[in-house]
């Protein structure tokens, strides 16, 4: 064999070997880069999920402090007026004579805005989101499974799995005050009258951060309770508890871990009016006429009508003794 041919053949084989080594090395580098990017993405997803959870918890804790009892003493009738009001308070129509009289009954008071594209969310996605929020408001504030039985399952199943994990431990464990910014729970031994709550308010939608849709809700819920002694009722507000609830729900659709996808709560705020402070501090609703705690503290600057106005500013002060 010609040594030149052997040398040429060896050179060719060496070149092919080097080419295969380089290609293999490039493939390994590409694989490592993909793995690195995947690990970074996974870390970002986990971090994003943790941040969502932390923000949700902080919002809930901050919002609870705004749900305060308000004094009704300035609006109490005189004894002569009270005698006339006894006959005027109809237990079949307990809201008559109050600003809530003309509000819608129960779920009819919660209406979703007309569907339209909002940011990166299609009209169909927006409609599905607002329908879910409407269901959440009904389950948390109107459904008697929540109100009377204190069973949160119908509400929690509408939320993202990670949000459910955060809220589930707040029920039946003495931690109900941390949940009252989101739900209404009737105090045991204080039954409601057999009438729907009265409801008024609004729901609006806007684009949030990437892959997030914000649904703002601002509603008033009026609940009518059975009187312990009907003959002692001197004012419709002896039977009625009013809850103002401002909750921003957020829909996460991409860019988060699977268990974080879905509906979350964000900013919360509101107040309770004509409430029993002792029960409210425990996370439950009962009328002020049943309050066994110290007398409410009178706070100037708010009349009764302002508490029934969903457009009114939220009061910053508490009417319940600290």
C-alpha positions as CSV (number, residue, x, y, z in Angstrom):
1,X,0.0,0.0,0.0
2,X,1.2,3.5,-0.8
3,X,2.1,5.3,2.5
4,X,0.6,8.5,1.1
5,X,-2.8,6.7,0.7
6,X,-2.6,5.4,4.2
7,X,-1.7,8.8,5.5
8,X,-4.5,10.4,3.6
9,X,-7.0,7.7,4.9
10,X,-5.8,8.2,8.5
11,X,-6.2,12.0,8.1
12,X,-9.7,11.6,6.8
13,X,-10.7,9.2,9.7
14,X,-9.1,11.6,12.2
15,X,-11.0,14.6,10.7
16,X,-14.3,12.6,10.9
17,X,-13.6,11.6,14.5
18,X,-12.9,15.2,15.5
19,X,-16.1,16.2,13.7
20,X,-18.1,13.6,15.6
21,X,-16.5,14.8,18.9
22,X,-17.3,18.4,18.2
23,X,-20.9,17.6,17.3
24,X,-21.3,15.4,20.4
25,X,-19.8,18.2,22.5
26,X,-22.2,20.8,21.0
27,X,-25.1,18.4,21.7
28,X,-24.0,18.0,25.3
29,X,-23.7,21.8,25.6
30,X,-27.2,22.3,24.1
31,X,-28.6,19.7,26.5
32,X,-26.9,21.4,29.5
33,X,-28.2,24.8,28.4
34,X,-31.7,23.4,28.0
35,X,-31.4,21.9,31.5
36,X,-30.1,25.1,32.9
37,X,-32.9,27.1,31.4
38,X,-35.5,24.5,32.6
39,X,-34.1,24.7,36.1
40,X,-34.2,28.5,36.0
41,X,-37.8,28.4,34.7
42,X,-38.7,25.9,37.4
43,X,-37.1,28.1,40.1
44,X,-39.0,31.1,38.7
45,X,-42.3,29.2,38.7
46,X,-41.8,28.1,42.3
47,X,-40.8,31.6,43.3
48,X,-43.8,33.1,41.5
49,X,-46.1,30.7,43.3
50,X,-44.6,31.5,46.7
51,X,-44.9,35.2,46.0
52,X,-48.6,34.8,45.0
53,X,-49.2,32.9,48.2
54,X,-47.4,35.4,50.4
55,X,-49.2,38.4,48.8
56,X,-52.5,36.6,49.2
57,X,-52.0,35.9,52.9
58,X,-50.8,39.5,53.6
59,X,-53.8,41.0,51.7
60,X,-56.2,38.8,53.6
61,X,-54.7,39.7,57.0
62,X,-54.6,43.4,56.2
63,X,-58.2,43.4,54.9
64,X,-59.6,41.8,58.0
65,X,-58.7,44.8,60.1
66,X,-61.0,47.0,58.1
67,X,-64.1,45.1,58.9
68,X,-65.2,47.1,61.9
69,X,-68.4,47.5,63.9
70,X,-70.2,50.9,63.7
71,X,-72.2,52.6,66.3
72,X,-76.0,52.8,65.8
73,X,-76.9,54.7,69.0
74,X,-77.3,58.1,67.3
75,X,-80.1,56.6,65.1
76,X,-82.0,54.9,68.0
77,X,-85.7,56.1,68.2
78,X,-87.2,57.5,71.3
79,X,-89.6,55.3,73.3
80,X,-92.7,56.8,71.7
81,X,-91.2,56.4,68.3
82,X,-90.2,52.8,69.1
83,X,-93.8,51.9,70.0
84,X,-94.9,53.0,66.5
85,X,-92.0,51.1,64.9
86,X,-92.8,47.8,66.6
87,X,-95.9,47.6,64.4
88,X,-94.0,48.8,61.3
89,X,-91.3,46.1,61.3
90,X,-92.7,43.2,59.3
91,X,-90.7,40.0,59.8
92,X,-91.8,38.9,56.3
93,X,-90.3,42.1,54.9
94,X,-87.6,43.1,57.3
95,X,-85.8,45.4,55.0
96,X,-88.8,47.7,54.5
97,X,-88.0,51.2,55.5
98,X,-84.2,50.8,55.1
99,X,-82.0,51.8,52.1
100,X,-81.7,48.0,51.3
101,X,-85.4,47.7,50.6
102,X,-85.0,48.2,46.9
103,X,-81.9,46.0,46.5
104,X,-82.0,42.7,44.6
105,X,-82.7,39.5,46.4
106,X,-79.7,37.2,46.9
107,X,-77.8,36.1,43.8
108,X,-79.9,38.4,41.5
109,X,-77.8,41.3,43.0
110,X,-74.6,39.9,41.6
111,X,-74.2,40.6,37.9
112,X,-71.2,40.1,35.7
113,X,-70.1,42.8,33.2
114,X,-70.7,42.2,29.4
115,X,-67.8,40.0,28.1
116,X,-65.1,41.7,26.1
117,X,-61.5,41.2,25.4
118,X,-59.3,42.6,28.1
119,X,-55.5,42.7,27.4
120,X,-54.4,39.2,26.4
121,X,-57.6,37.6,27.7
122,X,-60.3,36.9,25.0
123,X,-63.9,37.8,25.5
124,X,-64.6,34.1,26.2
125,X,-61.9,33.9,28.9
126,X,-63.2,37.1,30.5
127,X,-66.8,35.7,30.5
128,X,-65.6,32.5,32.1
129,X,-63.6,34.4,34.7
130,X,-66.4,36.7,35.7
131,X,-68.9,33.8,35.9
132,X,-66.5,32.0,38.3
133,X,-66.2,35.1,40.4
134,X,-70.0,35.5,40.5
135,X,-70.2,31.9,41.7
136,X,-67.6,32.6,44.3
137,X,-69.5,35.6,45.7
138,X,-72.7,33.5,45.9
139,X,-70.9,30.6,47.5
140,X,-69.1,32.8,50.0
141,X,-71.8,35.4,50.9
142,X,-75.3,34.0,50.0
143,X,-75.3,30.2,50.0
144,X,-76.6,29.0,53.3
145,X,-74.2,26.1,53.2
146,X,-71.5,28.7,54.0
147,X,-73.7,31.1,56.0
148,X,-75.3,28.5,58.4
149,X,-73.3,25.3,58.1
150,X,-69.9,27.1,57.8
151,X,-68.9,24.6,55.1
152,X,-66.5,26.3,52.7
153,X,-66.2,23.5,50.2
154,X,-68.4,25.0,47.5
155,X,-66.4,28.2,47.7
156,X,-62.9,26.7,47.9
157,X,-63.4,24.4,44.9
158,X,-63.7,27.6,42.7
159,X,-60.2,28.7,43.7
160,X,-56.8,27.6,42.5
161,X,-55.5,24.5,44.4
162,X,-52.8,26.5,46.2
163,X,-55.3,29.2,47.3
164,X,-57.5,26.4,48.7
165,X,-54.6,25.1,50.7
166,X,-54.1,28.5,52.3
167,X,-57.8,29.1,53.2
168,X,-59.0,25.6,54.2
169,X,-57.3,25.7,57.7
170,X,-59.1,29.0,58.6
171,X,-62.5,27.2,58.9
172,X,-63.5,25.3,62.0
173,X,-60.2,26.0,63.8
174,X,-60.9,29.3,65.6
175,X,-59.2,31.2,62.8
176,X,-62.4,32.5,61.2
177,X,-61.5,36.2,61.8
178,X,-58.8,35.7,59.1
179,X,-61.4,34.6,56.6
180,X,-64.2,37.1,57.2
181,X,-62.8,39.5,54.6
182,X,-63.8,36.8,52.0
183,X,-66.9,35.0,53.5
184,X,-69.9,35.6,55.7
185,X,-70.5,33.2,58.7
186,X,-73.6,33.5,60.8
187,X,-73.1,33.1,64.5
188,X,-74.5,30.0,66.1
189,X,-77.7,30.6,68.1
190,X,-78.6,33.6,65.9
191,X,-80.7,32.3,63.1
192,X,-81.6,34.2,60.0
193,X,-85.1,35.0,58.9
194,X,-86.4,33.0,56.0
195,X,-85.7,35.7,53.5
196,X,-82.9,36.2,51.0
197,X,-80.1,38.7,51.8
198,X,-80.4,42.0,50.0
199,X,-77.5,42.6,47.7
200,X,-76.1,45.6,45.6
201,X,-72.8,46.4,44.1
202,X,-70.6,46.2,41.1
203,X,-68.0,43.9,39.3
204,X,-65.4,45.3,36.9
205,X,-62.5,43.8,35.0
206,X,-59.0,45.0,34.1
207,X,-55.8,43.5,32.8
208,X,-53.2,42.9,35.5
209,X,-49.6,41.7,35.2
210,X,-48.8,39.3,32.3
211,X,-51.1,36.3,32.4
212,X,-53.2,37.8,35.1
213,X,-56.8,39.2,34.9
214,X,-58.1,41.3,37.8
215,X,-61.8,41.2,38.7
216,X,-62.7,44.0,41.1
217,X,-65.8,43.3,43.3
218,X,-67.5,45.8,45.5
219,X,-70.7,44.6,47.1
220,X,-73.0,45.2,50.1
221,X,-74.8,42.3,51.7
222,X,-77.7,42.8,54.2
223,X,-78.8,39.9,56.3
224,X,-82.0,39.8,58.4
225,X,-82.0,37.9,61.7
226,X,-84.8,36.4,63.8
227,X,-85.4,38.6,66.8
228,X,-85.1,37.0,70.2
229,X,-88.2,38.9,71.3
230,X,-90.3,40.4,68.4
231,X,-92.0,42.7,70.9
232,X,-88.7,44.4,71.7
233,X,-87.9,45.3,68.1
234,X,-87.9,49.1,67.8
235,X,-86.0,49.5,64.5
236,X,-85.5,47.4,61.4
237,X,-81.7,47.6,62.2
238,X,-82.3,45.6,65.3
239,X,-82.6,42.7,62.9
240,X,-80.2,43.6,60.1
241,X,-76.5,43.2,59.7
242,X,-74.7,44.9,56.8
243,X,-71.4,43.7,55.3
244,X,-69.4,45.7,52.8
245,X,-67.0,43.5,50.9
246,X,-64.4,44.8,48.4
247,X,-62.4,41.9,47.0
248,X,-60.1,41.8,44.0
249,X,-60.0,38.4,42.5
250,X,-57.1,37.4,40.2
251,X,-57.1,34.8,37.5
252,X,-53.7,33.3,36.7
253,X,-53.6,31.4,33.4
254,X,-49.9,30.8,32.4
255,X,-46.4,31.1,33.8
256,X,-47.1,29.6,37.2
257,X,-47.0,26.1,38.6
258,X,-50.0,24.0,37.8
259,X,-51.5,24.2,41.3
260,X,-51.3,28.0,41.2
261,X,-53.3,28.3,38.0
262,X,-56.9,29.6,38.5
263,X,-58.6,32.0,40.8
264,X,-56.9,33.8,43.7
265,X,-58.0,36.6,46.0
266,X,-55.9,39.8,46.1
267,X,-56.6,43.1,47.8
268,X,-59.5,42.9,50.3
269,X,-61.3,45.6,52.4
270,X,-64.7,46.5,53.8
271,X,-66.6,46.8,57.1
272,X,-69.5,45.4,59.1
273,X,-72.3,47.7,60.3
274,X,-75.0,47.1,62.9
275,X,-73.0,44.1,64.1
276,X,-72.5,42.4,67.5
277,X,-68.8,43.2,68.2
278,X,-68.3,40.2,70.4
279,X,-69.2,37.8,67.6
280,X,-67.6,39.8,64.9
281,X,-64.2,39.6,66.6
282,X,-64.6,35.8,66.5
283,X,-65.3,35.9,62.7
284,X,-69.1,35.6,62.8
285,X,-72.2,37.8,62.2
286,X,-74.9,38.6,64.7
287,X,-77.0,41.8,65.0
288,X,-75.9,44.6,67.2
289,X,-79.0,44.3,69.3
290,X,-77.6,40.9,70.5
291,X,-74.2,42.3,71.4
292,X,-73.1,41.1,74.9
293,X,-69.9,43.1,74.8
294,X,-69.3,46.7,75.9
295,X,-71.3,49.5,74.3
296,X,-70.3,50.5,70.8
297,X,-68.0,53.5,70.5
298,X,-69.7,56.4,68.8
299,X,-67.7,57.8,65.8
300,X,-68.8,61.1,64.2
301,X,-68.7,61.7,60.5
302,X,-70.9,58.9,59.2
303,X,-74.6,58.7,59.0
304,X,-76.6,55.5,58.5
305,X,-77.2,56.1,54.8
306,X,-73.5,56.3,54.0
307,X,-73.0,52.7,55.1
308,X,-75.6,51.6,52.6
309,X,-73.8,53.4,49.7
310,X,-71.4,51.1,47.8
311,X,-69.7,54.2,46.4
312,X,-68.9,55.7,49.8
313,X,-65.4,55.7,51.2
314,X,-64.6,52.9,53.6
315,X,-64.5,54.1,57.2
316,X,-61.0,54.0,58.7
317,X,-62.2,53.9,62.4
318,X,-63.8,51.2,64.4
319,X,-67.1,51.4,66.2
320,X,-66.2,48.3,68.3
321,X,-64.3,48.7,71.6
322,X,-60.7,47.5,71.4
